[in-house]
Amino acid sequence: MAASPVDSTRAPVAFGQRAVPQLFEELLRPEAGRRQRALASLCDLMHDPERLYQTVNGGFLEQLKVLLKDEDPSVRTKTCELLHMLTAHSIGRQALLSSSLLPPLSQLLDDSSSSCRRNVHRVLNRLTLLPAGADALLTLVPKLMLKLRQEEEEEVQVLLLSTLSSCSRLDPLPALASDGVSLLGHKLSHRSPNIRREAAAVLMDLSVCEDGRRQVCEEAILPVLVGLLQDDDIEVQTNAAGVIMYTVIITTGKQQCLDLDVVPVLLDLVSEKKEEEEETDKERRRRRRKALIMYSLRALTALAEAPDGRRLLLEQLPLLVRRSEAAEQDQDIRRTAQTAVSVVTWTP
């Protein structure tokens, strides 16, 4: 029987529990090729939870610190790929946050290798799956905003925006202080629905606070957001409706949205629409649709506090009443519609 071919891109792997320590010993070798092959084999091993656990708990992570500063860009790139594999699991994310690797890792945001930078963004994005990770990256938000201006690759922009969303959900102030609203406003017109979706998501996080709502009005972003309510992507629509929902809390936001004739658009979004759906997508589609309706109803409720808004909504009251009384309707939607009706029909 013919012998199995040897993979020259991988280092030989020892049997059992010896595999991980042996490969980390290889990482100490002076030859870049041996370090690259050892990293490739380690990445393969990280698909096994037992090997990942051994790596995290065996004190090996700190050894990667020197590799993040390696003079060979392929070694730096592969090291970041290994960290990306490790952070696929919560235990790996927690270990990385507890290590001293975050400062040298964040310095690689300026790496000359686009592949290395991409892997860094993948790692940072996974760290924000933990609240502690989002908190640890808050100090990086100004730099991430700067990178958002520079990076052109779609995947990297989406990762950046997703990371910024997680951080801004925890604290919107760093992004607001970094001219975030203006920058994100430009991303809303991007040709990629993924970038439009993520940019609107970050804007929604920033609009939770008063300063964010004010900046949305001042930067003339509402016309773009109203246009996105009719986007082909339902998640883009939903996130745009979320920003509008928060912005119309303030008087300026109400007036700008009424001037943009947003009421008919929002009413159309909350009206009943029957759509053909694949069975596998029904539940996901239902959740998206529910969020879109809830945000739109809440925006209409806030607009009803303005005399012009109440006048327009009184003319369309039967539609809101149907939403508030539909027996088959989701309870959350029904209650939100009932609140809208009570605000529209309120008299002093």
ROTIMI-22708 format. One record per residue (C-alpha): residue in three letters; residue number from 1; x, y, z. Coordinates in nm, 3 decimals. Example, Ala and Ser with C-alpha at 12.3 -4.5 7.8 and 13.67 -1.06 7.14 Angstrom:
// residues 2
 resn resi      px      py      pz
  ALA    1   1.230  -0.450   0.780
  SER    2   1.367  -0.106   0.714
This chain:
// residues 348
 resn resi      px      py      pz
  MET    1   0.000   0.000   0.000
  ALA    2   0.133   0.341  -0.092
  ALA    3   0.239   0.569   0.192
  SER    4   0.028   0.874   0.270
  PRO    5   0.172   1.191   0.118
  VAL    6   0.334   1.430   0.365
  ASP    7   0.177   1.778   0.384
  SER    8   0.471   2.017   0.355
  THR    9   0.260   2.308   0.487
  ARG   10   0.202   2.137   0.822
  ALA   11   0.436   2.035   1.102
  PRO   12   0.431   1.671   1.216
  VAL   13   0.191   1.631   1.507
  ALA   14   0.274   1.415   1.810
  PHE   15   0.019   1.170   1.945
  GLY   16  -0.238   1.257   2.210
  GLN   17  -0.163   1.504   2.488
  ARG   18   0.188   1.562   2.358
  ALA   19   0.062   1.728   2.035
  VAL   20  -0.001   2.082   2.162
  PRO   21   0.317   2.117   2.375
  GLN   22   0.529   1.980   2.090
  LEU   23   0.391   2.232   1.840
  PHE   24   0.441   2.521   2.079
  GLU   25   0.802   2.408   2.116
  GLU   26   0.830   2.437   1.738
  LEU   27   0.714   2.799   1.761
  LEU   28   1.039   2.879   1.942
  ARG   29   1.247   2.773   1.643
  PRO   30   1.439   3.049   1.460
  GLU   31   1.330   2.932   1.114
  ALA   32   1.014   3.116   0.997
  GLY   33   0.908   2.816   0.790
  ARG   34   0.898   2.589   1.094
  ARG   35   0.695   2.845   1.289
  GLN   36   0.449   2.876   0.998
  ARG   37   0.405   2.497   0.974
  ALA   38   0.359   2.465   1.350
  LEU   39   0.095   2.740   1.349
  ALA   40  -0.089   2.571   1.061
  SER   41  -0.098   2.242   1.253
  LEU   42  -0.214   2.419   1.569
  CYS   43  -0.498   2.582   1.375
  ASP   44  -0.605   2.235   1.261
  LEU   45  -0.596   2.103   1.617
  MET   46  -0.815   2.386   1.748
  HIS   47  -1.116   2.224   1.580
  ASP   48  -1.093   1.972   1.865
  PRO   49  -1.239   2.124   2.186
  GLU   50  -1.008   1.909   2.398
  ARG   51  -0.698   2.051   2.227
  LEU   52  -0.837   2.404   2.249
  TYR   53  -0.898   2.356   2.622
  GLN   54  -0.544   2.222   2.662
  THR   55  -0.400   2.526   2.481
  VAL   56  -0.594   2.775   2.691
  ASN   57  -0.531   2.609   3.024
  GLY   58  -0.174   2.493   2.962
  GLY   59  -0.021   2.840   2.983
  PHE   60   0.063   2.847   2.612
  LEU   61  -0.119   3.165   2.511
  GLU   62   0.143   3.408   2.639
  GLN   63   0.395   3.239   2.410
  LEU   64   0.207   3.388   2.114
  LYS   65   0.292   3.743   2.222
  VAL   66   0.633   3.736   2.058
  LEU   67   0.483   3.591   1.738
  LEU   68   0.248   3.890   1.707
  LYS   69   0.565   4.097   1.664
  ASP   70   0.739   3.850   1.433
  GLU   71   0.921   4.009   1.140
  ASP   72   0.757   3.762   0.899
  PRO   73   0.407   3.884   0.799
  SER   74   0.289   3.529   0.730
  VAL   75   0.377   3.430   1.088
  ARG   76   0.185   3.730   1.225
  THR   77  -0.111   3.647   1.001
  LYS   78  -0.116   3.279   1.102
  THR   79  -0.084   3.370   1.471
  CYS   80  -0.393   3.590   1.441
  GLU   81  -0.570   3.306   1.262
  LEU   82  -0.488   3.080   1.557
  LEU   83  -0.632   3.337   1.797
  HIS   84  -0.942   3.354   1.578
  MET   85  -0.981   2.977   1.612
  LEU   86  -0.936   3.000   1.989
  THR   87  -1.196   3.275   2.026
  ALA   88  -1.460   3.060   1.858
  HIS   89  -1.527   2.932   2.211
  SER   90  -1.613   3.135   2.519
  ILE   91  -1.322   2.988   2.715
  GLY   92  -1.083   3.110   2.446
  ARG   93  -1.235   3.460   2.447
  GLN   94  -1.205   3.480   2.825
  ALA   95  -0.846   3.355   2.817
  LEU   96  -0.744   3.613   2.556
  LEU   97  -0.903   3.892   2.756
  SER   98  -0.715   3.777   3.067
  SER   99  -0.383   3.760   2.882
  SER  100  -0.139   4.034   2.783
  LEU  101  -0.202   3.980   2.411
  LEU  102  -0.461   4.249   2.348
  PRO  103  -0.217   4.547   2.320
  PRO  104   0.017   4.381   2.065
  LEU  105  -0.285   4.240   1.882
  SER  106  -0.446   4.584   1.850
  GLN  107  -0.118   4.725   1.713
  LEU  108  -0.160   4.489   1.417
  LEU  109  -0.460   4.696   1.304
  ASP  110  -0.188   4.894   1.124
  ASP  111  -0.009   4.589   0.986
  SER  112   0.121   4.604   0.630
  SER  113  -0.050   4.273   0.547
  SER  114  -0.419   4.299   0.462
  SER  115  -0.465   3.931   0.555
  CYS  116  -0.318   3.998   0.898
  ARG  117  -0.542   4.300   0.952
  ARG  118  -0.846   4.098   0.844
  ASN  119  -0.765   3.827   1.099
  VAL  120  -0.719   4.089   1.373
  HIS  121  -1.067   4.224   1.302
  ARG  122  -1.209   3.873   1.315
  VAL  123  -1.055   3.821   1.658
  LEU  124  -1.169   4.157   1.796
  ASN  125  -1.520   4.099   1.666
  ARG  126  -1.541   3.765   1.843
  LEU  127  -1.417   3.920   2.167
  THR  128  -1.718   4.154   2.168
  LEU  129  -1.947   3.854   2.200
  LEU  130  -1.864   3.890   2.568
  PRO  131  -1.966   4.212   2.748
  ALA  132  -1.619   4.214   2.904
  GLY  133  -1.474   4.203   2.553
  ALA  134  -1.678   4.500   2.435
  ASP  135  -1.573   4.686   2.749
  ALA  136  -1.205   4.606   2.690
  LEU  137  -1.225   4.743   2.335
  LEU  138  -1.392   5.074   2.425
  THR  139  -1.055   5.247   2.437
  LEU  140  -0.993   5.124   2.080
  VAL  141  -1.311   5.282   1.939
  PRO  142  -1.141   5.603   1.812
  LYS  143  -0.883   5.391   1.628
  LEU  144  -1.155   5.161   1.489
  MET  145  -1.339   5.467   1.360
  LEU  146  -1.022   5.580   1.187
  LYS  147  -0.981   5.235   1.033
  LEU  148  -1.339   5.250   0.906
  ARG  149  -1.237   5.550   0.696
  GLN  150  -0.934   5.367   0.554
  GLU  151  -1.038   5.006   0.496
  GLU  152  -1.209   4.932   0.166
  GLU  153  -1.257   4.554   0.183
  GLU  154  -1.623   4.473   0.249
  GLU  155  -1.561   4.193   0.498
  VAL  156  -1.334   4.413   0.708
  GLN  157  -1.583   4.702   0.703
  VAL  158  -1.864   4.470   0.815
  LEU  159  -1.648   4.330   1.095
  LEU  160  -1.546   4.681   1.202
  LEU  161  -1.907   4.801   1.210
  SER  162  -2.022   4.494   1.401
  THR  163  -1.746   4.545   1.660
  LEU  164  -1.835   4.914   1.690
  SER  165  -2.201   4.822   1.739
  SER  166  -2.119   4.591   2.031
  CYS  167  -1.897   4.856   2.191
  SER  168  -2.147   5.139   2.134
  ARG  169  -2.429   4.932   2.280
  LEU  170  -2.227   4.928   2.600
  ASP  171  -2.121   5.295   2.581
  PRO  172  -2.203   5.522   2.283
  LEU  173  -1.987   5.813   2.397
  PRO  174  -1.648   5.706   2.249
  ALA  175  -1.799   5.665   1.901
  LEU  176  -1.995   5.991   1.930
  ALA  177  -1.677   6.173   2.029
  SER  178  -1.501   6.031   1.721
  ASP  179  -1.735   6.189   1.465
  GLY  180  -1.912   5.854   1.444
  VAL  181  -2.253   5.978   1.333
  SER  182  -2.117   6.164   1.031
  LEU  183  -1.897   5.872   0.924
  LEU  184  -2.174   5.618   0.964
  GLY  185  -2.412   5.843   0.774
  HIS  186  -2.189   5.809   0.468
  LYS  187  -2.186   5.430   0.503
  LEU  188  -2.567   5.420   0.483
  SER  189  -2.545   5.480   0.108
  HIS  190  -2.296   5.201   0.044
  ARG  191  -2.381   4.958  -0.238
  SER  192  -2.341   4.660  -0.002
  PRO  193  -2.654   4.576   0.201
  ASN  194  -2.427   4.420   0.467
  ILE  195  -2.250   4.751   0.521
  ARG  196  -2.576   4.948   0.513
  ARG  197  -2.725   4.708   0.768
  GLU  198  -2.430   4.726   1.009
  ALA  199  -2.390   5.104   0.975
  ALA  200  -2.758   5.155   1.060
  ALA  201  -2.717   4.916   1.355
  VAL  202  -2.433   5.126   1.500
  LEU  203  -2.635   5.444   1.443
  MET  204  -2.924   5.291   1.634
  ASP  205  -2.689   5.221   1.927
  LEU  206  -2.564   5.581   1.914
  SER  207  -2.918   5.720   1.896
  VAL  208  -3.006   5.575   2.235
  CYS  209  -2.856   5.883   2.400
  GLU  210  -2.962   6.246   2.359
  ASP  211  -2.638   6.358   2.196
  GLY  212  -2.665   6.084   1.936
  ARG  213  -3.021   6.186   1.839
  ARG  214  -2.917   6.547   1.812
  GLN  215  -2.622   6.462   1.588
  VAL  216  -2.842   6.248   1.360
  CYS  217  -3.059   6.557   1.307
  GLU  218  -2.767   6.797   1.265
  GLU  219  -2.584   6.577   1.013
  ALA  220  -2.894   6.558   0.789
  ILE  221  -2.899   6.179   0.805
  LEU  222  -3.275   6.139   0.845
  PRO  223  -3.351   6.174   0.470
  VAL  224  -3.119   5.880   0.402
  LEU  225  -3.275   5.676   0.684
  VAL  226  -3.627   5.742   0.557
  GLY  227  -3.512   5.617   0.216
  LEU  228  -3.374   5.301   0.378
  LEU  229  -3.718   5.221   0.516
  GLN  230  -3.792   5.099   0.164
  ASP  231  -3.463   4.909   0.121
  ASP  232  -3.475   4.561  -0.032
  ASP  233  -3.308   4.415   0.279
  ILE  234  -3.546   4.381   0.576
  GLU  235  -3.262   4.412   0.829
  VAL  236  -3.155   4.742   0.674
  GLN  237  -3.519   4.857   0.700
  THR  238  -3.539   4.741   1.062
  ASN  239  -3.221   4.915   1.175
  ALA  240  -3.318   5.236   0.993
  ALA  241  -3.659   5.226   1.165
  GLY  242  -3.477   5.180   1.497
  VAL  243  -3.271   5.495   1.445
  ILE  244  -3.585   5.690   1.350
  MET  245  -3.768   5.548   1.655
  TYR  246  -3.504   5.697   1.885
  THR  247  -3.455   6.021   1.694
  VAL  248  -3.824   6.120   1.693
  ILE  249  -3.814   6.129   2.072
  ILE  250  -3.669   6.479   2.044
  THR  251  -3.865   6.771   1.895
  THR  252  -3.618   6.835   1.613
  GLY  253  -3.634   6.471   1.511
  LYS  254  -4.013   6.478   1.507
  GLN  255  -4.025   6.788   1.291
  GLN  256  -3.764   6.667   1.042
  CYS  257  -3.938   6.332   1.000
  LEU  258  -4.277   6.497   0.952
  ASP  259  -4.124   6.728   0.691
  LEU  260  -3.992   6.416   0.516
  ASP  261  -4.346   6.271   0.511
  VAL  262  -4.236   5.960   0.700
  VAL  263  -4.580   5.876   0.844
  PRO  264  -4.720   5.702   0.531
  VAL  265  -4.400   5.500   0.497
  LEU  266  -4.414   5.383   0.860
  LEU  267  -4.784   5.303   0.829
  ASP  268  -4.710   5.091   0.526
  LEU  269  -4.450   4.897   0.725
  VAL  270  -4.694   4.817   1.006
  SER  271  -4.975   4.715   0.771
  GLU  272  -5.040   4.345   0.727
  LYS  273  -4.832   4.186   0.452
  LYS  274  -4.855   3.822   0.353
  GLU  275  -4.538   3.695   0.195
  GLU  276  -4.438   3.358   0.057
  GLU  277  -4.158   3.217   0.268
  GLU  278  -3.945   2.908   0.273
  GLU  279  -4.024   2.687   0.572
  THR  280  -3.665   2.706   0.700
  ASP  281  -3.668   3.087   0.698
  LYS  282  -4.008   3.143   0.854
  GLU  283  -3.897   3.188   1.215
  ARG  284  -3.604   3.414   1.130
  ARG  285  -3.819   3.619   0.896
  ARG  286  -4.089   3.645   1.162
  ARG  287  -3.843   3.784   1.419
  ARG  288  -3.710   4.040   1.171
  ARG  289  -4.058   4.142   1.069
  LYS  290  -4.167   4.177   1.433
  ALA  291  -3.876   4.409   1.515
  LEU  292  -3.952   4.624   1.209
  ILE  293  -4.319   4.657   1.308
  MET  294  -4.236   4.732   1.672
  TYR  295  -3.986   5.005   1.583
  SER  296  -4.227   5.157   1.331
  LEU  297  -4.516   5.161   1.579
  ARG  298  -4.303   5.323   1.846
  ALA  299  -4.186   5.587   1.599
  LEU  300  -4.548   5.660   1.505
  THR  301  -4.638   5.684   1.874
  ALA  302  -4.370   5.948   1.928
  LEU  303  -4.477   6.137   1.613
  ALA  304  -4.835   6.142   1.745
  GLU  305  -4.713   6.368   2.025
  ALA  306  -4.673   6.645   1.764
  PRO  307  -4.995   6.815   1.646
  ASP  308  -4.921   6.754   1.276
  GLY  309  -4.835   6.392   1.347
  ARG  310  -5.153   6.335   1.545
  ARG  311  -5.362   6.489   1.269
  LEU  312  -5.212   6.258   1.007
  LEU  313  -5.248   5.952   1.228
  LEU  314  -5.609   6.027   1.320
  GLU  315  -5.686   5.995   0.950
  GLN  316  -5.528   5.648   0.952
  LEU  317  -5.661   5.540   1.291
  PRO  318  -5.851   5.232   1.159
  LEU  319  -5.523   5.073   1.051
  LEU  320  -5.369   5.114   1.398
  VAL  321  -5.690   4.991   1.563
  ARG  322  -5.682   4.677   1.349
  ARG  323  -5.325   4.617   1.460
  SER  324  -5.423   4.661   1.824
  GLU  325  -5.721   4.424   1.807
  ALA  326  -5.603   4.144   1.576
  ALA  327  -5.657   3.819   1.767
  GLU  328  -5.381   3.633   1.583
  GLN  329  -5.134   3.919   1.633
  ASP  330  -4.820   3.889   1.843
  GLN  331  -4.892   4.014   2.197
  ASP  332  -4.599   4.258   2.197
  ILE  333  -4.712   4.410   1.866
  ARG  334  -5.072   4.429   1.987
  ARG  335  -4.973   4.611   2.308
  THR  336  -4.747   4.851   2.119
  ALA  337  -5.028   4.925   1.873
  GLN  338  -5.268   4.984   2.164
  THR  339  -5.025   5.238   2.308
  ALA  340  -5.005   5.411   1.968
  VAL  341  -5.386   5.429   1.948
  SER  342  -5.415   5.574   2.299
  VAL  343  -5.158   5.845   2.221
  VAL  344  -5.317   5.932   1.886
  THR  345  -5.666   5.958   2.040
  TRP  346  -5.559   6.134   2.360
  THR  347  -5.740   6.457   2.437
  PRO  348  -5.660   6.699   2.721
